[in-house]
């Protein structure tokens, strides 16, 4: 197949025409610094305010509750550290999270642990979900924050965020969610979902790279993350990337306007892929089959290495991944799959296909036809598979 099939949209997406068009005018026409008091600067500020209002409308919050950042990782860091430091002022140094968060969250928590905070990492069930009851049971009088991702970046499972947020609200504990994979793909309403702080990134929904945002409920204090200026109401210094912000707002508005149509298309392709790939002997789907992002398929194939699978699929024109792009250089198995309870030798043979609305049924058919061939070839040259087939080792799938 000459055409390249891009099935790694959880890593990044192609920019939409709407985003590109929205950004165009900001390089030569609307080039002012929004902090400048003159006319050119104030025109830029008007456009900055308009973009902030668009993002806020998509999340159902107030514009002054949106802060622009460089992306999801920065937003996660600022939200978590803000809640932690505010909690510490009240003698609260306990945080609740899960074992399979994105590393932007996990690494921030590990750093806080070194600073004297205690973190409870909730175990994830085999279907990739936790429950609000488990969060409630973990909350203590000294709990400063609960941070649970909205949708997992590897296996696509969607957590019961609304119920978790309700438990936190009743306990008076701030609730943050890394919604980088959710925003623009499924309905996200910070009011209805009882969310206090939220992180998002533009390049996950066809916006530009290097720009994101965070939502922080007005009643919660946000600490200054970058010093040096009064931008973003004094919470994030640096002249705003107006072109990027405009592109993000345009991409998000378009994505939210087409949520239902895109979800229906992607869900059909997702389920087709899952059904087709599960026909491969000794394979398994990772994560709940229904309560997952519309475009996410995550599989494990016993007896092979995920890296080899990706390289051979790439030769066939299929761009996929074995997990998070942020850890693609690591030889270790996915921490997400290990959190589900999968053994190392199974977790090593993972494949993540993440689709966008531009993917077609023809492409899904091609993937279903080619993946089994590659898996069969890799197994044919694998001493591990030979031992499994001869009964020297036991099959784990």
N, C-alpha and C positions, 0 to 999 in steps of 0.2 A: 504494500500500500504506500503510494508516494506521499500522500498527505500525512502530516504529523498530527496525531491525536493528543491533545493536551488534556490530561486527566490528573492534574496536580494543582487544582484551584484552591486547595486549602493552604498551599504554600504561598501562592500569589495569583492574581488574576490579571488578564489583559485589561487595559484601560478602556472604558466605554467611550463611544463617540460623544456622549453628553458631557463627560468629564473633560475630554480633550477640548471640545468646543468652549466649555465654560472657562477653561484656563487661558485660552488664547489671548484674550484682551488684557491680561494682567502683566504681560511681559513688556509691552510698549505703551499701552494707553493708560491703564490704571496701575501705575508703578509707584505711587507715593507710599510713604511710611505712615501707617495709620495713627502713629503717635504724634505726628507733626500737626501743628495748629493751622497751617496755611491751607488754602483751598485744595491743592492736590492731595495733601495728607488727609483732609477731612472727607474727600471723595473716597479714598481708599478705606477709611474707617466705616463709611456707610456700607460699603460692600462687605467688609469684615462682619459688621453687625448683621447684615442680611444673611450671610452664610451661617452665622451662629444661630439665627432664628430658624433656618431650614433644618439644621441638625437637631435642634431642640424639638421642633414640631414632629420630626420622625420618631423621637424617643418619648414624646409626651411629657416634656418638662419645660421649664422656663429658660430663656436664652442665657440669663446670668448664672445658670447652673452648668453651663457647658464651658470647658476650658480646652483650648487647642494645644496639642502636643506633637511630638515627632512620630508617634505610633503607639501600638498596643503595649509594648514593653515599658516605655516611659510612663504611660498611663497607669499600668499595674503598679509600678514602683511608687509613683506619687500617691496613689490611693491608699495602698497598704501602709506605707510609712506614715502617712498623715494620720490614719486611724490608730496606728500603733503608738505614735508619739503623743497623741491626745489622750489615749487610754493610760499611758504611763504617768501622765500628770495627775491622774486620779488613782494611781496605784494599781491599775489594771494592766497586766503584762501577759495575758493569755490570749492566744489566737487559735481559731479553728479553721482547718482547711481539709483538703483531700490529698490522697497519695498520688493522684494522677493529673495534677494541675500542670499548666504550661511552665516551663523553666523560668519565665519572667516572674512568675509568682513564687515558685519553689525556691529559687536562688535568693529572692528578697527575704523570704521567711527564714532561710538558713542564716542569712546575715543578721537578722533580728535575733535569732537564737543566740548568736555569739555576743549580742548586746544585752543578753539577760532575759529575753522573752521566752516563754514556753509555748510550743505549738503542738496542738493535737491534730494529727493527720488521720482523718477518718478512712477506714478501709472501704474500698469500692466493691460492690457485689460483682459476681461473674458477668452480669449483663451490662456492666459499666455505669451503674446508677447508685446513688445514695438516697436516703430518705430524710424527710424533714424531721421525723421522730429521732433519727440518729443525731442530727444536729442539735435538737432540743436537749437530748440527754447529755451532750458534751458541753453545753453552755454552763459556765460557772459564774459566781459573783465577780470574779476578776477578769472575765472575758472582755477583751477590747475590740475584737473584730471577728467576723466570720467571712471568709473569702472562698467562694465556690464558683467554678467556671460555669457559664451558661450552657455551652456545648463544647464537647471535647474536640481538640484539634486533630486527634489521630483517629479515634473510633467514632466520632460524630454523635455520641449519645447526648441527649438533652436532659439536663437535670430538672427536678421539680422546683424551679427557682421561685415561683410565686409562693409556694408553701414554705420553702426555706426562709424566704424574706418575711413571711408572716410570723414565723416562730421567732426570728430575730427582732422584729418590731415589737412583739409582745414582751420580749425579755429586755428591751432597751439596748440591744447590741447592734452596732453598725454592720450592715451587710454589703460587701463588695462582690461584684461578679465580673470576671474576665469574659466579656461578650464578643471578643474579637471574631470568633467563628459564627456567631449568631446574628449579629446586626446586619441587616441587608439580606438575610436569607430566611429568617422566620420572624414572626411578629415579636417585637420587644417594646414593652410599655413600662417605663420605670415606675410609674405611679401604681398601676395595677399589679405589677410584679413585686411591689414592696422593696425595691432596690434603693439603697442609699448612695452607692458609688458604682460606677460602671466604666469599663475600658473598651475602646473600639479602635480599629485601624482601617484606613481608607483602602489600602491595596487588597483587602480581602473581599471587597464588593465593587470591584472595577474602578476604584479611584486611584490616585497616584501614590507611589511609595514615599515614605518619609514624612507622612502626616497622619495624625490621628486625633482623638479627642478623649476626654473623660467627662463623665457626669458626676457631679457631687451635689447631693441634696442641700438646699440653701442653709438649713439649720446646722449643718456639719462643717467644722472648720477644716480648711485644706492648708497644709503647710506649703511654704514656698520651696519649690524643688530646684529651680535654677535662679541664682542671685544675679543681679546686675541691672534691673530695669523694672518699670512698673507695668509691663505688658501683662495681659491676661489677669487683670485686676490685682497685680502685684504677686501672682502665684507662679509665674513662669516667665522669666526674663528672656529677651531676645525678640528682635523684630519678626512679626508674624509672617509666615510663608503664605501670603495672600493667594497666590495662584494655586498652590496645593490645596489650601482650605476651600477655595471656590470649586475646585475639581472634586474634592471629597463631598461637598454638599450636593453638587449636581448628581454625582454617582449614587449617593444615598437616597436622594429623592426619587430617582428613577428606579432603584432597586425596591424601595418600599411600595412604589406604585404598582409594581409587577410581582409582588410577593406570591400571590395565589397562583397566578399563571405559571410562573417559574417553578414553584414548588410542585405543581401537578406534573409538569414535564419531567422534572428531575426525579421525582419519586418513582415514576414509571420506569425511567432508565435505571435507577438504582436497584429497584426490585428485579428488573430483568437481568442485570449483571449478577446480583446475588444468586438468583435461581440458577443461572448458567454456570457460574464458577463453583457452586456447591456440588456440582456433578463430578468435579475432580475428586478422586478417592483421597481420603484422609486430609480433608480440608475443613475449615471452620470459619464461620463469620464471627468477628469480634464486635461485641456490643449488642445492645437490644435491636432486634430486627425491625421494629417499627418506631420506637421512640428515639429517633436519630435524625440528623440533618438530612434534608431531601437528597443531597448529592453525594453522600458519603458511603463508600464501600470499603471495609477493612477486613482482609482475609488472612488466614495463616495456612500455609501448605507444609505439611510435615516432610522432613527429609531434605530440605533445600535451604540455601542462604538467600535472604532477601536482596542483598546487594547484587548477587549474580542474576537474580530474576529481573531486577531493574535494568541492568546493563543490556541483557538480551532483549527485553521488551523495547528498550530505546532503539536497538538496531532494527526493530520491526515498526518503528514509528510511533510507539506508545510511550508517552511521558507520564510516569507515575512516581510514587515514592514508597518508602517503607515506614514512614512515620513523619515526625515533625522535621521541616526543612532546617530548623534551628540546630538540630543535632545530627544532620545527615552525614557528617564526617566521623561520627562515632561508630566503633565496631560493637559497642554494647547493645544488647537488645533493648527495645523500647521500655521505658519505665512505666508507661501506660499499660502495656500488655502484661508486664510483670505484676502490676497492681491488680489486674483482673484475676491473678492466680495462675497464669500460664507458665509452664516450665521454660527455662532459657532456650532449650533446643527447639521448642515450638515457636516461641516469640521471635526467634531469629529469622523464621521463614515468613515474614509478613509482607503484605502488599496493601497500600492505600491508594484507592482511586477516588479522586474528588472532582466532581463534575461541575460544569456551569451550564447556563441555559443555552449556550452555543453548541454543546455536544449533541450528537444526533443518535437516532436508533441504529443507523448504519455503523456508526463508530462503536456502539455497544456490541453489535453483532461481531465486529472485527476483533474486539477485545476478548469476547467469549470464545472465539475460534482460536486465537493465538496464545492466550495464557496457558491453556492445557498442554499445548505443544512444548512450550518452554519449560513448564514444570516437569513434563515427562522426560525431556532431554536432561535436565539437571539431576533428576533422580537416577537416570541411567548411568551417570558418571559419579554418583555419590556413594562412597563406602558406607555411610550411615544408613542410606536407604537400602542398600544390599543387606545389611545386618537386620534391618527392620523386616524386610521381606522374608528372610530366612528364619526369622523367629529368634535370632540371637538377642535382639532388643525388642521390647514391647512397644507397639504403636501407642502413642499418646493422644492421637485424634482418631 
